[in-house]
Amino acid sequence: MSTVITEECINCGACETECANGAIYEGGSTWELNGETHEAINADIYFIVPDKCTECVGFYDSEQCAEVCPADCCIPDPNNPETEDVLFARFRQLNPEQIVGEDFPSRFRRAEA
């Protein structure tokens, strides 16, 4: 699942700086992917671009936005379930310069341990 920020967001911005993929934006902000600019997903609160979110798969074994959110409003999006394979493929696409092995960090693997 891509992560989503719920309406409980207090607009503190703690999550934005923690996102390794640059997938989190302040409400009302335009966002960019593959050279194309897009309109804000939410005008009022911070939001996560699903096409840029890997749930930190490839970087960490937990979602960093959720770790720092004081309002606990960064949650897995129940309307957008995604597998580790899908998220890791997105990680590779967004971060081709990153070198990681098959033992890459993932919340899915932490849950198995």
C-alpha positions in Angstrom: 0.0 0.0 0.0 1.1 3.5 -0.7 1.1 5.6 2.5 -1.5 8.3 2.8 -1.8 11.3 5.2 -5.2 11.6 6.8 -7.2 14.7 7.6 -5.8 14.6 11.2 -2.6 16.1 9.8 -1.5 19.2 11.8 0.7 20.6 9.0 3.9 20.3 11.1 6.0 19.2 8.1 8.0 16.6 10.1 7.2 13.9 7.5 8.4 15.9 4.5 12.0 16.0 5.4 12.1 12.3 6.3 10.9 11.1 2.9 13.8 9.5 1.1 11.9 9.6 -2.2 10.7 13.2 -2.0 7.1 12.0 -2.2 5.6 14.3 0.5 4.5 17.8 -0.3 2.9 20.7 1.6 -0.8 21.2 0.9 -1.4 23.2 -2.2 2.0 22.5 -3.7 2.6 21.3 -7.2 4.7 18.2 -7.6 7.0 16.8 -10.2 7.6 13.3 -11.6 9.6 12.4 -14.7 9.9 16.1 -15.7 6.1 16.7 -15.6 4.5 19.0 -13.1 1.2 18.1 -11.5 -1.4 19.9 -9.4 -1.6 19.4 -5.7 -3.3 16.3 -4.4 -4.5 18.1 -1.4 -4.9 21.9 -0.9 -5.0 22.0 2.9 -2.7 19.4 4.4 0.5 17.6 3.5 0.1 14.8 1.0 2.0 11.8 -0.4 2.3 11.2 -4.1 1.5 7.4 -4.5 3.7 7.1 -7.6 6.7 8.3 -5.6 6.0 6.4 -2.4 7.8 3.1 -1.7 6.8 2.9 1.9 10.5 3.3 2.5 11.1 -0.2 1.0 14.8 -0.2 -0.2 15.8 2.5 2.4 14.4 1.5 5.8 12.5 -1.3 7.5 9.8 1.1 8.6 7.9 4.0 7.1 9.9 7.1 8.2 7.0 9.5 7.8 4.9 7.4 10.2 7.8 7.2 12.6 8.1 11.0 13.0 4.4 12.0 12.7 3.2 13.4 16.0 -0.5 13.0 14.9 -0.1 9.4 13.8 -1.7 10.3 10.5 0.7 8.7 8.0 -0.9 5.3 7.4 -1.0 2.6 4.8 -3.7 3.6 2.2 -6.4 0.9 2.3 -7.5 2.0 -1.2 -4.1 1.4 -2.7 -2.6 -2.0 -1.6 0.8 -2.7 -3.0 3.2 -5.7 -2.6 6.8 -5.5 -1.6 7.8 -6.4 -5.2 5.8 -3.5 -6.6 7.3 -1.1 -4.1 10.8 -2.3 -4.6 10.4 -2.0 -8.4 9.3 1.6 -7.8 12.3 2.1 -5.5 14.6 0.9 -8.4 12.9 3.2 -10.9 13.1 6.3 -8.7 16.6 5.6 -7.4 18.6 4.0 -10.1 21.9 5.2 -8.5 21.2 3.3 -5.2 22.9 0.0 -5.0 21.1 -2.5 -2.8 21.2 -6.3 -2.7 18.4 -8.8 -2.3 18.5 -8.2 1.5 17.2 -4.6 1.1 15.4 -3.0 4.0 11.6 -3.5 4.0 8.8 -3.3 6.5 7.5 -6.5 5.0 10.7 -8.3 6.1 10.7 -6.8 9.5 7.2 -8.1 10.0 8.4 -11.6 9.1 11.3 -11.5 11.6 
